[in-house]
Amino acid sequence: MKTKIAFCGGGTGGHVFPALAVIDRLSTEVAADFFWIGSRQGLEKRIVLKHKLPYYEITAGKLRRYLSLKNFFDLFRVLAGIGQSLFLLSKLRPSLLFSKGGYVTVPPVIACRLLGIPVLTHESDFDPGLATRINSHFAQRILLSYAESKDFFPPPLEARTVITGNPVRPAIYRGDASLGKRLVSCPSKTPLVLVLGGSLGAQALNKLIWAIKDELTQLAFIVHQTGPGQNQDENKACNYVARDFFYDELPHLLAAASLVISRAGANSLSELAALGKASILIPLPLKASRGDQLRNAQIFARRQAALVLPEEEASPQKLFTLIKKLLDNKEMLKQMEQAALSLAQPQATEKICKEILRILSNRKHKGAKADGNL
């Protein structure tokens, strides 16, 4: 019988793209059928189906760290998701589940524990999210991107941690700078500034860019990922291209970028490090997050791989000043690029695949031993 491996994760592209990198690599190492468990309305569905993987929907309840009446209703959604996951996983019987994070992963992980299916959970951020903290109690391996992240787990769980780094999808390394400029009609000698608000966009970042768009387009060609639902017709300008979301084009645009302005999601930072890109980071503030992006950004700031502009302190003029400062200082840009490259984790995908293959091998060995004792 062919090996089946389940993947789950969702909410943002950061929960999907690293797992797809693992699937791409695993497919060269083991003959297996891969499938994805996700939410009905999450961004992950569009990305996974584009990758031509079977996709199974479950009910997902959002996990919150604060008191809210919504927690009561979402508890029933989580319970429904566990029931759906039990039915689905009982039928498909994967040899292993790889969880990438997001609240949609909790029901499948719990279901796997009840069914005796091994689980690996991976955390991209410096500090683990609530889903990872819950899933870690049911996982055989807790895969982390940073060695310091082990300190967030109590001793019994810390023993299960493995430092792997955060995977970057292979396509990112295959970006063509000249093609990236041609895709947006940017002149070959004009610097390209890429603005990324994450897979869901960032309204605060959009407003900053739009406020200084006329001045910015005198300095560089601006390529702006705005996120879904933004009215780009009102924001047309020379030397400016805006899109809801970049997928196939992103590797080429990253390769072409002289400077990247971005949130500080772990996946985005891993891609910037992999390509050695200088950046200005505007992390999600505490009022809108658990602070993970702030701590991710601090790692890059300490290594002088990025300039960090807290959203609370950000103004259009401050952002324009930083962009102009870097574009005018080629030596500083080069130093930041080298610093970013030093943070790259090129073996992350391979390390994760080794952990998966180790569990599959142990499971196969136990199965063979059991058959021999019949």
CORMOKA-V235022 format. One record per backbone hydrogen bond with DSSP energy under -1.0 kcal/mol. NH is the residue of the N-H (numbers start at 0). CO is the residue of the C=O. If there is no record, write none. Layout:
BEGIN
<<NH & CO> <NH & CO>>
END
This chain:
BEGIN
<<4 & 32> <5 & 95> <6 & 34> <7 & 97> <8 & 36> <9 & 100> <14 & 11> <15 & 12> <16 & 12> <19 & 15> <20 & 16> <21 & 17> <22 & 18> <23 & 19> <24 & 20> <25 & 21> <26 & 22> <27 & 24> <28 & 25> <29 & 25> <31 & 29> <32 & 2> <34 & 4> <35 & 53> <36 & 6> <37 & 55> <44 & 41> <46 & 42> <47 & 43> <48 & 44> <49 & 45> <50 & 46> <51 & 48> <52 & 47> <55 & 35> <57 & 37> <70 & 67> <72 & 68> <73 & 69> <74 & 70> <76 & 72> <77 & 73> <78 & 74> <79 & 75> <80 & 76> <81 & 77> <82 & 78> <83 & 79> <84 & 80> <85 & 81> <86 & 82> <87 & 83> <88 & 84> <89 & 85> <90 & 86> <91 & 87> <92 & 88> <94 & 3> <96 & 117> <97 & 5> <98 & 119> <99 & 7> <104 & 101> <108 & 104> <109 & 105> <110 & 106> <111 & 107> <112 & 108> <113 & 109> <114 & 110> <116 & 111> <119 & 96> <120 & 140> <121 & 98> <122 & 142> <132 & 128> <133 & 129> <134 & 130> <135 & 131> <136 & 133> <137 & 134> <139 & 118> <140 & 118> <141 & 159> <142 & 120> <143 & 161> <148 & 145> <149 & 146> <150 & 147> <151 & 148> <152 & 149> <156 & 153> <157 & 153> <158 & 154> <159 & 156> <160 & 157> <161 & 141> <163 & 143> <164 & 143> <171 & 168> <172 & 169> <173 & 170> <174 & 171> <179 & 175> <180 & 176> <181 & 177> <182 & 178> <185 & 180> <189 & 186> <192 & 220> <193 & 258> <194 & 222> <195 & 260> <200 & 197> <205 & 201> <206 & 202> <207 & 203> <208 & 204> <209 & 205> <210 & 206> <215 & 211> <216 & 212> <217 & 214> <218 & 215> <219 & 215> <220 & 190> <221 & 238> <222 & 192> <223 & 240> <224 & 194> <225 & 242> <226 & 243> <231 & 229> <234 & 231> <239 & 236> <240 & 221> <242 & 223> <252 & 248> <253 & 249> <254 & 250> <255 & 251> <256 & 252> <257 & 191> <258 & 191> <259 & 277> <260 & 193> <261 & 279> <262 & 195> <268 & 264> <269 & 265> <270 & 266> <271 & 267> <272 & 268> <273 & 269> <274 & 270> <276 & 271> <279 & 259> <280 & 306> <281 & 261> <287 & 284> <288 & 285> <294 & 290> <295 & 291> <296 & 292> <297 & 293> <298 & 294> <299 & 295> <300 & 296> <301 & 297> <302 & 298> <303 & 300> <304 & 299> <306 & 278> <308 & 280> <312 & 309> <318 & 314> <319 & 315> <320 & 316> <321 & 317> <322 & 318> <323 & 319> <324 & 320> <325 & 321> <326 & 322> <327 & 323> <332 & 328> <333 & 329> <334 & 330> <335 & 331> <336 & 332> <337 & 333> <338 & 334> <339 & 335> <340 & 336> <341 & 337> <342 & 339> <343 & 340> <347 & 344> <350 & 346> <351 & 347> <352 & 348> <353 & 349> <354 & 350> <355 & 351> <356 & 352> <357 & 353> <358 & 354> <359 & 355> <360 & 356> <361 & 357> <362 & 358> <363 & 359> <364 & 360> <365 & 361> <366 & 362> <367 & 363> <368 & 364> <369 & 365> <370 & 366> <371 & 367> <373 & 370>>
END
